[in-house]
Amino acid sequence: MKKKKPVTAQDYIEVGQFYLLNQKYAEAIKQFKKALELKPDAQVYYQLGLAYEASNETTSAQDMYRKALTLDSKLVEAAEHLKKIST
């Protein structure tokens, strides 16, 4: 019997990015949330923010950008998106 490879946060991130690029935002959100359960990461919070922003879920997007900046205050893209949707 073949051993199943463990699923990593990176696996979920890659699938989430695929869905994000293909405008399947609900699926992207699910994948990024699974990645965050395994490994909280500023870049993943940023990606999740992008998916929420694209879904017109502004409040959730703002929350994700803030979480990204809490973990990495130098994540310029998150700061720019937060500023853009907060005005």
PyMOL Python script that loads the backbone (N, CA, C, O; Angstrom):
from pymol import cmd

cmd.read_pdbstr("""\
ATOM      1  N   MET A   1       0.838  -1.184   0.000  1.00  0.00           N
ATOM      2  CA  MET A   1       0.000   0.000   0.000  1.00  0.00           C
ATOM      3  C   MET A   1       0.881   1.244   0.000  1.00  0.00           C
ATOM      4  O   MET A   1       1.845   1.339   0.761  1.00  0.00           O
ATOM      5  N   LYS A   2       0.542   2.182  -0.852  1.00  0.00           N
ATOM      6  CA  LYS A   2       1.331   3.398  -0.998  1.00  0.00           C
ATOM      7  C   LYS A   2       1.079   4.349   0.164  1.00  0.00           C
ATOM      8  O   LYS A   2      -0.065   4.592   0.548  1.00  0.00           O
ATOM      9  N   LYS A   3       2.172   4.887   0.723  1.00  0.00           N
ATOM     10  CA  LYS A   3       2.042   5.861   1.806  1.00  0.00           C
ATOM     11  C   LYS A   3       1.601   7.197   1.243  1.00  0.00           C
ATOM     12  O   LYS A   3       2.098   7.644   0.208  1.00  0.00           O
ATOM     13  N   LYS A   4       0.665   7.831   1.932  1.00  0.00           N
ATOM     14  CA  LYS A   4       0.179   9.131   1.493  1.00  0.00           C
ATOM     15  C   LYS A   4       1.136  10.223   1.966  1.00  0.00           C
ATOM     16  O   LYS A   4       1.535  10.262   3.130  1.00  0.00           O
ATOM     17  N   LYS A   5       1.490  11.098   1.041  1.00  0.00           N
ATOM     18  CA  LYS A   5       2.381  12.204   1.370  1.00  0.00           C
ATOM     19  C   LYS A   5       1.640  13.203   2.257  1.00  0.00           C
ATOM     20  O   LYS A   5       0.495  13.551   1.966  1.00  0.00           O
ATOM     21  N   PRO A   6       2.272  13.665   3.330  1.00  0.00           N
ATOM     22  CA  PRO A   6       1.592  14.647   4.175  1.00  0.00           C
ATOM     23  C   PRO A   6       1.363  15.955   3.417  1.00  0.00           C
ATOM     24  O   PRO A   6       2.205  16.395   2.634  1.00  0.00           O
ATOM     25  N   VAL A   7       0.233  16.547   3.664  1.00  0.00           N
ATOM     26  CA  VAL A   7      -0.090  17.818   3.024  1.00  0.00           C
ATOM     27  C   VAL A   7       0.543  18.929   3.852  1.00  0.00           C
ATOM     28  O   VAL A   7       0.398  18.972   5.074  1.00  0.00           O
ATOM     29  N   THR A   8       1.242  19.820   3.171  1.00  0.00           N
ATOM     30  CA  THR A   8       1.917  20.917   3.863  1.00  0.00           C
ATOM     31  C   THR A   8       1.188  22.236   3.617  1.00  0.00           C
ATOM     32  O   THR A   8       0.328  22.335   2.742  1.00  0.00           O
ATOM     33  N   ALA A   9       1.545  23.230   4.395  1.00  0.00           N
ATOM     34  CA  ALA A   9       0.986  24.565   4.197  1.00  0.00           C
ATOM     35  C   ALA A   9       1.282  25.039   2.778  1.00  0.00           C
ATOM     36  O   ALA A   9       0.438  25.666   2.138  1.00  0.00           O
ATOM     37  N   GLN A  10       2.483  24.738   2.291  1.00  0.00           N
ATOM     38  CA  GLN A  10       2.869  25.164   0.941  1.00  0.00           C
ATOM     39  C   GLN A  10       1.953  24.554  -0.116  1.00  0.00           C
ATOM     40  O   GLN A  10       1.645  25.207  -1.113  1.00  0.00           O
ATOM     41  N   ASP A  11       1.516  23.320   0.086  1.00  0.00           N
ATOM     42  CA  ASP A  11       0.584  22.685  -0.852  1.00  0.00           C
ATOM     43  C   ASP A  11      -0.709  23.495  -0.941  1.00  0.00           C
ATOM     44  O   ASP A  11      -1.207  23.769  -2.033  1.00  0.00           O
ATOM     45  N   TYR A  12      -1.243  23.871   0.214  1.00  0.00           N
ATOM     46  CA  TYR A  12      -2.477  24.661   0.234  1.00  0.00           C
ATOM     47  C   TYR A  12      -2.264  26.037  -0.391  1.00  0.00           C
ATOM     48  O   TYR A  12      -3.140  26.551  -1.085  1.00  0.00           O
ATOM     49  N   ILE A  13      -1.101  26.628  -0.142  1.00  0.00           N
ATOM     50  CA  ILE A  13      -0.798  27.948  -0.702  1.00  0.00           C
ATOM     51  C   ILE A  13      -0.792  27.885  -2.224  1.00  0.00           C
ATOM     52  O   ILE A  13      -1.377  28.739  -2.890  1.00  0.00           O
ATOM     53  N   GLU A  14      -0.134  26.877  -2.765  1.00  0.00           N
ATOM     54  CA  GLU A  14      -0.043  26.753  -4.221  1.00  0.00           C
ATOM     55  C   GLU A  14      -1.413  26.542  -4.853  1.00  0.00           C
ATOM     56  O   GLU A  14      -1.713  27.128  -5.893  1.00  0.00           O
ATOM     57  N   VAL A  15      -2.236  25.721  -4.241  1.00  0.00           N
ATOM     58  CA  VAL A  15      -3.590  25.503  -4.760  1.00  0.00           C
ATOM     59  C   VAL A  15      -4.402  26.793  -4.628  1.00  0.00           C
ATOM     60  O   VAL A  15      -5.149  27.156  -5.536  1.00  0.00           O
ATOM     61  N   GLY A  16      -4.253  27.480  -3.503  1.00  0.00           N
ATOM     62  CA  GLY A  16      -4.945  28.750  -3.302  1.00  0.00           C
ATOM     63  C   GLY A  16      -4.555  29.783  -4.337  1.00  0.00           C
ATOM     64  O   GLY A  16      -5.408  30.513  -4.841  1.00  0.00           O
ATOM     65  N   GLN A  17      -3.270  29.851  -4.661  1.00  0.00           N
ATOM     66  CA  GLN A  17      -2.811  30.800  -5.678  1.00  0.00           C
ATOM     67  C   GLN A  17      -3.385  30.455  -7.044  1.00  0.00           C
ATOM     68  O   GLN A  17      -3.738  31.347  -7.817  1.00  0.00           O
ATOM     69  N   PHE A  18      -3.478  29.165  -7.343  1.00  0.00           N
ATOM     70  CA  PHE A  18      -4.088  28.731  -8.601  1.00  0.00           C
ATOM     71  C   PHE A  18      -5.534  29.220  -8.687  1.00  0.00           C
ATOM     72  O   PHE A  18      -5.949  29.783  -9.700  1.00  0.00           O
ATOM     73  N   TYR A  19      -6.298  28.997  -7.606  1.00  0.00           N
ATOM     74  CA  TYR A  19      -7.690  29.437  -7.595  1.00  0.00           C
ATOM     75  C   TYR A  19      -7.788  30.958  -7.679  1.00  0.00           C
ATOM     76  O   TYR A  19      -8.663  31.483  -8.368  1.00  0.00           O
ATOM     77  N   LEU A  20      -6.908  31.664  -6.991  1.00  0.00           N
ATOM     78  CA  LEU A  20      -6.924  33.128  -7.016  1.00  0.00           C
ATOM     79  C   LEU A  20      -6.692  33.636  -8.436  1.00  0.00           C
ATOM     80  O   LEU A  20      -7.400  34.528  -8.903  1.00  0.00           O
ATOM     81  N   LEU A  21      -5.707  33.071  -9.116  1.00  0.00           N
ATOM     82  CA  LEU A  21      -5.408  33.475 -10.493  1.00  0.00           C
ATOM     83  C   LEU A  21      -6.555  33.167 -11.445  1.00  0.00           C
ATOM     84  O   LEU A  21      -6.751  33.860 -12.443  1.00  0.00           O
ATOM     85  N   ASN A  22      -7.308  32.123 -11.126  1.00  0.00           N
ATOM     86  CA  ASN A  22      -8.427  31.721 -11.979  1.00  0.00           C
ATOM     87  C   ASN A  22      -9.764  32.283 -11.502  1.00  0.00           C
ATOM     88  O   ASN A  22     -10.828  31.829 -11.922  1.00  0.00           O
ATOM     89  N   GLN A  23      -9.690  33.272 -10.623  1.00  0.00           N
ATOM     90  CA  GLN A  23     -10.855  34.007 -10.127  1.00  0.00           C
ATOM     91  C   GLN A  23     -11.883  33.116  -9.433  1.00  0.00           C
ATOM     92  O   GLN A  23     -13.081  33.396  -9.477  1.00  0.00           O
ATOM     93  N   LYS A  24     -11.423  32.063  -8.804  1.00  0.00           N
ATOM     94  CA  LYS A  24     -12.288  31.194  -7.992  1.00  0.00           C
ATOM     95  C   LYS A  24     -11.990  31.541  -6.534  1.00  0.00           C
ATOM     96  O   LYS A  24     -11.324  30.798  -5.812  1.00  0.00           O
ATOM     97  N   TYR A  25     -12.512  32.702  -6.133  1.00  0.00           N
ATOM     98  CA  TYR A  25     -12.114  33.305  -4.867  1.00  0.00           C
ATOM     99  C   TYR A  25     -12.552  32.513  -3.641  1.00  0.00           C
ATOM    100  O   TYR A  25     -11.800  32.422  -2.670  1.00  0.00           O
ATOM    101  N   ALA A  26     -13.746  31.941  -3.665  1.00  0.00           N
ATOM    102  CA  ALA A  26     -14.220  31.164  -2.511  1.00  0.00           C
ATOM    103  C   ALA A  26     -13.302  29.967  -2.269  1.00  0.00           C
ATOM    104  O   ALA A  26     -12.982  29.644  -1.125  1.00  0.00           O
ATOM    105  N   GLU A  27     -12.881  29.313  -3.350  1.00  0.00           N
ATOM    106  CA  GLU A  27     -11.971  28.170  -3.220  1.00  0.00           C
ATOM    107  C   GLU A  27     -10.595  28.627  -2.744  1.00  0.00           C
ATOM    108  O   GLU A  27      -9.965  27.961  -1.922  1.00  0.00           O
ATOM    109  N   ALA A  28     -10.136  29.753  -3.257  1.00  0.00           N
ATOM    110  CA  ALA A  28      -8.838  30.295  -2.823  1.00  0.00           C
ATOM    111  C   ALA A  28      -8.861  30.582  -1.327  1.00  0.00           C
ATOM    112  O   ALA A  28      -7.912  30.263  -0.610  1.00  0.00           O
ATOM    113  N   ILE A  29      -9.942  31.181  -0.865  1.00  0.00           N
ATOM    114  CA  ILE A  29     -10.080  31.514   0.558  1.00  0.00           C
ATOM    115  C   ILE A  29      -9.976  30.253   1.410  1.00  0.00           C
ATOM    116  O   ILE A  29      -9.280  30.245   2.425  1.00  0.00           O
ATOM    117  N   LYS A  30     -10.666  29.187   0.998  1.00  0.00           N
ATOM    118  CA  LYS A  30     -10.613  27.920   1.745  1.00  0.00           C
ATOM    119  C   LYS A  30      -9.186  27.391   1.840  1.00  0.00           C
ATOM    120  O   LYS A  30      -8.744  26.960   2.904  1.00  0.00           O
ATOM    121  N   GLN A  31      -8.475  27.429   0.722  1.00  0.00           N
ATOM    122  CA  GLN A  31      -7.114  26.886   0.693  1.00  0.00           C
ATOM    123  C   GLN A  31      -6.164  27.715   1.556  1.00  0.00           C
ATOM    124  O   GLN A  31      -5.345  27.160   2.289  1.00  0.00           O
ATOM    125  N   PHE A  32      -6.271  29.037   1.472  1.00  0.00           N
ATOM    126  CA  PHE A  32      -5.394  29.895   2.273  1.00  0.00           C
ATOM    127  C   PHE A  32      -5.676  29.727   3.763  1.00  0.00           C
ATOM    128  O   PHE A  32      -4.752  29.768   4.575  1.00  0.00           O
ATOM    129  N   LYS A  33      -6.943  29.540   4.129  1.00  0.00           N
ATOM    130  CA  LYS A  33      -7.277  29.325   5.542  1.00  0.00           C
ATOM    131  C   LYS A  33      -6.664  28.016   6.047  1.00  0.00           C
ATOM    132  O   LYS A  33      -6.172  27.950   7.173  1.00  0.00           O
ATOM    133  N   LYS A  34      -6.696  26.976   5.205  1.00  0.00           N
ATOM    134  CA  LYS A  34      -6.090  25.695   5.592  1.00  0.00           C
ATOM    135  C   LYS A  34      -4.584  25.855   5.778  1.00  0.00           C
ATOM    136  O   LYS A  34      -4.004  25.287   6.703  1.00  0.00           O
ATOM    137  N   ALA A  35      -3.956  26.625   4.901  1.00  0.00           N
ATOM    138  CA  ALA A  35      -2.514  26.867   5.020  1.00  0.00           C
ATOM    139  C   ALA A  35      -2.203  27.588   6.325  1.00  0.00           C
ATOM    140  O   ALA A  35      -1.226  27.265   7.000  1.00  0.00           O
ATOM    141  N   LEU A  36      -3.031  28.562   6.679  1.00  0.00           N
ATOM    142  CA  LEU A  36      -2.806  29.329   7.906  1.00  0.00           C
ATOM    143  C   LEU A  36      -2.991  28.482   9.157  1.00  0.00           C
ATOM    144  O   LEU A  36      -2.344  28.729  10.175  1.00  0.00           O
ATOM    145  N   GLU A  37      -3.874  27.479   9.091  1.00  0.00           N
ATOM    146  CA  GLU A  37      -4.044  26.571  10.229  1.00  0.00           C
ATOM    147  C   GLU A  37      -2.749  25.811  10.505  1.00  0.00           C
ATOM    148  O   GLU A  37      -2.413  25.536  11.657  1.00  0.00           O
ATOM    149  N   LEU A  38      -2.033  25.478   9.445  1.00  0.00           N
ATOM    150  CA  LEU A  38      -0.788  24.724   9.587  1.00  0.00           C
ATOM    151  C   LEU A  38       0.398  25.623   9.904  1.00  0.00           C
ATOM    152  O   LEU A  38       1.301  25.243  10.650  1.00  0.00           O
ATOM    153  N   LYS A  39       0.383  26.833   9.321  1.00  0.00           N
ATOM    154  CA  LYS A  39       1.537  27.721   9.486  1.00  0.00           C
ATOM    155  C   LYS A  39       1.119  29.173   9.262  1.00  0.00           C
ATOM    156  O   LYS A  39       0.994  29.608   8.118  1.00  0.00           O
ATOM    157  N   PRO A  40       0.903  29.924  10.336  1.00  0.00           N
ATOM    158  CA  PRO A  40       0.590  31.349  10.177  1.00  0.00           C
ATOM    159  C   PRO A  40       1.752  32.064   9.476  1.00  0.00           C
ATOM    160  O   PRO A  40       2.913  31.911   9.856  1.00  0.00           O
ATOM    161  N   ASP A  41       1.416  32.844   8.450  1.00  0.00           N
ATOM    162  CA  ASP A  41       2.453  33.476   7.640  1.00  0.00           C
ATOM    163  C   ASP A  41       1.919  34.778   7.048  1.00  0.00           C
ATOM    164  O   ASP A  41       0.792  34.821   6.555  1.00  0.00           O
ATOM    165  N   ALA A  42       2.716  35.827   7.094  1.00  0.00           N
ATOM    166  CA  ALA A  42       2.296  37.140   6.605  1.00  0.00           C
ATOM    167  C   ALA A  42       1.892  37.093   5.137  1.00  0.00           C
ATOM    168  O   ALA A  42       0.886  37.689   4.750  1.00  0.00           O
ATOM    169  N   GLN A  43       2.666  36.392   4.321  1.00  0.00           N
ATOM    170  CA  GLN A  43       2.389  36.334   2.891  1.00  0.00           C
ATOM    171  C   GLN A  43       1.052  35.638   2.613  1.00  0.00           C
ATOM    172  O   GLN A  43       0.339  36.012   1.681  1.00  0.00           O
ATOM    173  N   VAL A  44       0.715  34.636   3.412  1.00  0.00           N
ATOM    174  CA  VAL A  44      -0.559  33.932   3.224  1.00  0.00           C
ATOM    175  C   VAL A  44      -1.724  34.826   3.657  1.00  0.00           C
ATOM    176  O   VAL A  44      -2.765  34.849   3.001  1.00  0.00           O
ATOM    177  N   TYR A  45      -1.551  35.555   4.751  1.00  0.00           N
ATOM    178  CA  TYR A  45      -2.588  36.514   5.142  1.00  0.00           C
ATOM    179  C   TYR A  45      -2.796  37.545   4.034  1.00  0.00           C
ATOM    180  O   TYR A  45      -3.926  37.946   3.755  1.00  0.00           O
ATOM    181  N   TYR A  46      -1.711  37.966   3.412  1.00  0.00           N
ATOM    182  CA  TYR A  46      -1.807  38.916   2.294  1.00  0.00           C
ATOM    183  C   TYR A  46      -2.591  38.302   1.133  1.00  0.00           C
ATOM    184  O   TYR A  46      -3.487  38.940   0.581  1.00  0.00           O
ATOM    185  N   GLN A  47      -2.254  37.071   0.765  1.00  0.00           N
ATOM    186  CA  GLN A  47      -2.963  36.386  -0.327  1.00  0.00           C
ATOM    187  C   GLN A  47      -4.451  36.228   0.002  1.00  0.00           C
ATOM    188  O   GLN A  47      -5.313  36.404  -0.860  1.00  0.00           O
ATOM    189  N   LEU A  48      -4.731  35.896   1.251  1.00  0.00           N
ATOM    190  CA  LEU A  48      -6.117  35.764   1.693  1.00  0.00           C
ATOM    191  C   LEU A  48      -6.825  37.111   1.585  1.00  0.00           C
ATOM    192  O   LEU A  48      -7.989  37.177   1.190  1.00  0.00           O
ATOM    193  N   GLY A  49      -6.127  38.172   1.934  1.00  0.00           N
ATOM    194  CA  GLY A  49      -6.678  39.514   1.776  1.00  0.00           C
ATOM    195  C   GLY A  49      -7.021  39.819   0.330  1.00  0.00           C
ATOM    196  O   GLY A  49      -8.063  40.410   0.044  1.00  0.00           O
ATOM    197  N   LEU A  50      -6.150  39.419  -0.580  1.00  0.00           N
ATOM    198  CA  LEU A  50      -6.418  39.632  -2.007  1.00  0.00           C
ATOM    199  C   LEU A  50      -7.691  38.903  -2.442  1.00  0.00           C
ATOM    200  O   LEU A  50      -8.507  39.448  -3.185  1.00  0.00           O
ATOM    201  N   ALA A  51      -7.848  37.671  -1.970  1.00  0.00           N
ATOM    202  CA  ALA A  51      -9.033  36.887  -2.332  1.00  0.00           C
ATOM    203  C   ALA A  51     -10.297  37.538  -1.776  1.00  0.00           C
ATOM    204  O   ALA A  51     -11.312  37.619  -2.468  1.00  0.00           O
ATOM    205  N   TYR A  52     -10.238  38.004  -0.526  1.00  0.00           N
ATOM    206  CA  TYR A  52     -11.394  38.693   0.050  1.00  0.00           C
ATOM    207  C   TYR A  52     -11.675  39.997  -0.693  1.00  0.00           C
ATOM    208  O   TYR A  52     -12.829  40.328  -0.966  1.00  0.00           O
ATOM    209  N   GLU A  53     -10.620  40.728  -1.015  1.00  0.00           N
ATOM    210  CA  GLU A  53     -10.800  41.997  -1.733  1.00  0.00           C
ATOM    211  C   GLU A  53     -11.463  41.757  -3.086  1.00  0.00           C
ATOM    212  O   GLU A  53     -12.370  42.493  -3.475  1.00  0.00           O
ATOM    213  N   ALA A  54     -11.014  40.733  -3.800  1.00  0.00           N
ATOM    214  CA  ALA A  54     -11.587  40.401  -5.104  1.00  0.00           C
ATOM    215  C   ALA A  54     -13.041  39.952  -4.983  1.00  0.00           C
ATOM    216  O   ALA A  54     -13.813  40.066  -5.935  1.00  0.00           O
ATOM    217  N   SER A  55     -13.410  39.440  -3.809  1.00  0.00           N
ATOM    218  CA  SER A  55     -14.790  39.002  -3.549  1.00  0.00           C
ATOM    219  C   SER A  55     -15.650  40.131  -2.986  1.00  0.00           C
ATOM    220  O   SER A  55     -16.791  39.909  -2.581  1.00  0.00           O
ATOM    221  N   ASN A  56     -15.096  41.337  -2.965  1.00  0.00           N
ATOM    222  CA  ASN A  56     -15.786  42.510  -2.407  1.00  0.00           C
ATOM    223  C   ASN A  56     -16.120  42.348  -0.930  1.00  0.00           C
ATOM    224  O   ASN A  56     -17.096  42.920  -0.444  1.00  0.00           O
ATOM    225  N   GLU A  57     -15.314  41.573  -0.220  1.00  0.00           N
ATOM    226  CA  GLU A  57     -15.462  41.422   1.229  1.00  0.00           C
ATOM    227  C   GLU A  57     -14.400  42.311   1.884  1.00  0.00           C
ATOM    228  O   GLU A  57     -13.396  41.839   2.417  1.00  0.00           O
ATOM    229  N   THR A  58     -14.669  43.619   1.820  1.00  0.00           N
ATOM    230  CA  THR A  58     -13.681  44.622   2.214  1.00  0.00           C
ATOM    231  C   THR A  58     -13.245  44.497   3.664  1.00  0.00           C
ATOM    232  O   THR A  58     -12.051  44.581   3.955  1.00  0.00           O
ATOM    233  N   THR A  59     -14.184  44.300   4.578  1.00  0.00           N
ATOM    234  CA  THR A  59     -13.833  44.214   5.996  1.00  0.00           C
ATOM    235  C   THR A  59     -12.906  43.037   6.260  1.00  0.00           C
ATOM    236  O   THR A  59     -11.919  43.172   6.983  1.00  0.00           O
ATOM    237  N   SER A  60     -13.214  41.893   5.681  1.00  0.00           N
ATOM    238  CA  SER A  60     -12.352  40.713   5.850  1.00  0.00           C
ATOM    239  C   SER A  60     -10.982  40.949   5.221  1.00  0.00           C
ATOM    240  O   SER A  60      -9.960  40.552   5.780  1.00  0.00           O
ATOM    241  N   ALA A  61     -10.965  41.597   4.056  1.00  0.00           N
ATOM    242  CA  ALA A  61      -9.692  41.902   3.398  1.00  0.00           C
ATOM    243  C   ALA A  61      -8.842  42.808   4.281  1.00  0.00           C
ATOM    244  O   ALA A  61      -7.644  42.575   4.444  1.00  0.00           O
ATOM    245  N   GLN A  62      -9.454  43.835   4.847  1.00  0.00           N
ATOM    246  CA  GLN A  62      -8.720  44.744   5.736  1.00  0.00           C
ATOM    247  C   GLN A  62      -8.133  43.982   6.920  1.00  0.00           C
ATOM    248  O   GLN A  62      -6.980  44.200   7.294  1.00  0.00           O
ATOM    249  N   ASP A  63      -8.924  43.093   7.505  1.00  0.00           N
ATOM    250  CA  ASP A  63      -8.450  42.295   8.645  1.00  0.00           C
ATOM    251  C   ASP A  63      -7.235  41.456   8.262  1.00  0.00           C
ATOM    252  O   ASP A  63      -6.271  41.367   9.022  1.00  0.00           O
ATOM    253  N   MET A  64      -7.283  40.842   7.083  1.00  0.00           N
ATOM    254  CA  MET A  64      -6.170  39.992   6.651  1.00  0.00           C
ATOM    255  C   MET A  64      -4.919  40.818   6.372  1.00  0.00           C
ATOM    256  O   MET A  64      -3.814  40.400   6.718  1.00  0.00           O
ATOM    257  N   TYR A  65      -5.082  41.984   5.751  1.00  0.00           N
ATOM    258  CA  TYR A  65      -3.921  42.848   5.495  1.00  0.00           C
ATOM    259  C   TYR A  65      -3.305  43.309   6.811  1.00  0.00           C
ATOM    260  O   TYR A  65      -2.083  43.382   6.931  1.00  0.00           O
ATOM    261  N   ARG A  66      -4.144  43.619   7.796  1.00  0.00           N
ATOM    262  CA  ARG A  66      -3.627  44.030   9.110  1.00  0.00           C
ATOM    263  C   ARG A  66      -2.857  42.890   9.780  1.00  0.00           C
ATOM    264  O   ARG A  66      -1.801  43.108  10.374  1.00  0.00           O
ATOM    265  N   LYS A  67      -3.398  41.667   9.676  1.00  0.00           N
ATOM    266  CA  LYS A  67      -2.702  40.513  10.264  1.00  0.00           C
ATOM    267  C   LYS A  67      -1.361  40.292   9.569  1.00  0.00           C
ATOM    268  O   LYS A  67      -0.360  39.982  10.215  1.00  0.00           O
ATOM    269  N   ALA A  68      -1.352  40.452   8.252  1.00  0.00           N
ATOM    270  CA  ALA A  68      -0.101  40.307   7.505  1.00  0.00           C
ATOM    271  C   ALA A  68       0.925  41.324   7.991  1.00  0.00           C
ATOM    272  O   ALA A  68       2.094  40.989   8.184  1.00  0.00           O
ATOM    273  N   LEU A  69       0.489  42.556   8.188  1.00  0.00           N
ATOM    274  CA  LEU A  69       1.401  43.616   8.628  1.00  0.00           C
ATOM    275  C   LEU A  69       1.847  43.429  10.071  1.00  0.00           C
ATOM    276  O   LEU A  69       2.940  43.855  10.444  1.00  0.00           O
ATOM    277  N   THR A  70       1.011  42.797  10.882  1.00  0.00           N
ATOM    278  CA  THR A  70       1.405  42.499  12.258  1.00  0.00           C
ATOM    279  C   THR A  70       2.575  41.511  12.266  1.00  0.00           C
ATOM    280  O   THR A  70       3.498  41.633  13.071  1.00  0.00           O
ATOM    281  N   LEU A  71       2.522  40.535  11.360  1.00  0.00           N
ATOM    282  CA  LEU A  71       3.592  39.535  11.281  1.00  0.00           C
ATOM    283  C   LEU A  71       4.824  40.050  10.536  1.00  0.00           C
ATOM    284  O   LEU A  71       5.951  39.649  10.828  1.00  0.00           O
ATOM    285  N   ASP A  72       4.593  40.949   9.566  1.00  0.00           N
ATOM    286  CA  ASP A  72       5.703  41.499   8.777  1.00  0.00           C
ATOM    287  C   ASP A  72       5.386  42.942   8.422  1.00  0.00           C
ATOM    288  O   ASP A  72       4.706  43.210   7.431  1.00  0.00           O
ATOM    289  N   SER A  73       5.877  43.863   9.229  1.00  0.00           N
ATOM    290  CA  SER A  73       5.567  45.285   9.042  1.00  0.00           C
ATOM    291  C   SER A  73       6.169  45.855   7.759  1.00  0.00           C
ATOM    292  O   SER A  73       5.832  46.970   7.363  1.00  0.00           O
ATOM    293  N   LYS A  74       7.052  45.102   7.109  1.00  0.00           N
ATOM    294  CA  LYS A  74       7.686  45.571   5.873  1.00  0.00           C
ATOM    295  C   LYS A  74       6.991  45.042   4.617  1.00  0.00           C
ATOM    296  O   LYS A  74       7.496  45.215   3.508  1.00  0.00           O
ATOM    297  N   LEU A  75       5.855  44.410   4.785  1.00  0.00           N
ATOM    298  CA  LEU A  75       5.125  43.862   3.639  1.00  0.00           C
ATOM    299  C   LEU A  75       4.367  45.002   2.961  1.00  0.00           C
ATOM    300  O   LEU A  75       3.189  45.241   3.231  1.00  0.00           O
ATOM    301  N   VAL A  76       5.073  45.693   2.080  1.00  0.00           N
ATOM    302  CA  VAL A  76       4.574  46.916   1.455  1.00  0.00           C
ATOM    303  C   VAL A  76       3.262  46.685   0.707  1.00  0.00           C
ATOM    304  O   VAL A  76       2.360  47.521   0.761  1.00  0.00           O
ATOM    305  N   GLU A  77       3.154  45.556   0.013  1.00  0.00           N
ATOM    306  CA  GLU A  77       1.950  45.285  -0.773  1.00  0.00           C
ATOM    307  C   GLU A  77       0.708  45.271   0.103  1.00  0.00           C
ATOM    308  O   GLU A  77      -0.338  45.793  -0.283  1.00  0.00           O
ATOM    309  N   ALA A  78       0.823  44.674   1.279  1.00  0.00           N
ATOM    310  CA  ALA A  78      -0.325  44.615   2.193  1.00  0.00           C
ATOM    311  C   ALA A  78      -0.702  46.015   2.651  1.00  0.00           C
ATOM    312  O   ALA A  78      -1.884  46.351   2.720  1.00  0.00           O
ATOM    313  N   ALA A  79       0.294  46.832   2.964  1.00  0.00           N
ATOM    314  CA  ALA A  79       0.031  48.209   3.389  1.00  0.00           C
ATOM    315  C   ALA A  79      -0.634  49.002   2.276  1.00  0.00           C
ATOM    316  O   ALA A  79      -1.549  49.785   2.530  1.00  0.00           O
ATOM    317  N   GLU A  80      -0.181  48.804   1.047  1.00  0.00           N
ATOM    318  CA  GLU A  80      -0.757  49.522  -0.098  1.00  0.00           C
ATOM    319  C   GLU A  80      -2.208  49.119  -0.333  1.00  0.00           C
ATOM    320  O   GLU A  80      -3.063  49.974  -0.564  1.00  0.00           O
ATOM    321  N   HIS A  81      -2.484  47.830  -0.276  1.00  0.00           N
ATOM    322  CA  HIS A  81      -3.862  47.369  -0.481  1.00  0.00           C
ATOM    323  C   HIS A  81      -4.766  47.840   0.653  1.00  0.00           C
ATOM    324  O   HIS A  81      -5.908  48.235   0.415  1.00  0.00           O
ATOM    325  N   LEU A  82      -4.265  47.800   1.874  1.00  0.00           N
ATOM    326  CA  LEU A  82      -5.045  48.263   3.018  1.00  0.00           C
ATOM    327  C   LEU A  82      -5.402  49.732   2.852  1.00  0.00           C
ATOM    328  O   LEU A  82      -6.541  50.133   3.089  1.00  0.00           O
ATOM    329  N   LYS A  83      -4.435  50.523   2.448  1.00  0.00           N
ATOM    330  CA  LYS A  83      -4.674  51.957   2.238  1.00  0.00           C
ATOM    331  C   LYS A  83      -5.698  52.172   1.118  1.00  0.00           C
ATOM    332  O   LYS A  83      -6.598  53.003   1.241  1.00  0.00           O
ATOM    333  N   LYS A  84      -5.549  51.416   0.030  1.00  0.00           N
ATOM    334  CA  LYS A  84      -6.430  51.557  -1.135  1.00  0.00           C
ATOM    335  C   LYS A  84      -7.890  51.265  -0.784  1.00  0.00           C
ATOM    336  O   LYS A  84      -8.787  51.988  -1.218  1.00  0.00           O
ATOM    337  N   ILE A  85      -8.132  50.212  -0.001  1.00  0.00           N
ATOM    338  CA  ILE A  85      -9.525  49.836   0.275  1.00  0.00           C
ATOM    339  C   ILE A  85     -10.085  50.516   1.516  1.00  0.00           C
ATOM    340  O   ILE A  85     -11.269  50.376   1.823  1.00  0.00           O
ATOM    341  N   SER A  86      -9.238  51.253   2.231  1.00  0.00           N
ATOM    342  CA  SER A  86      -9.705  51.938   3.437  1.00  0.00           C
ATOM    343  C   SER A  86     -10.100  53.382   3.165  1.00  0.00           C
ATOM    344  O   SER A  86     -10.562  54.081   4.067  1.00  0.00           O
ATOM    345  N   THR A  87      -9.921  53.832   1.929  1.00  0.00           N
ATOM    346  CA  THR A  87     -10.247  55.234   1.617  1.00  0.00           C
ATOM    347  C   THR A  87     -11.583  55.363   0.947  1.00  0.00           C
ATOM    348  O   THR A  87     -12.006  56.473   0.620  1.00  0.00           O
TER     349      THR A  87
END
""", "prot")
cmd.dss("prot")
cmd.show_as("cartoon", "prot")
cmd.util.cbc("prot")
cmd.orient("prot")
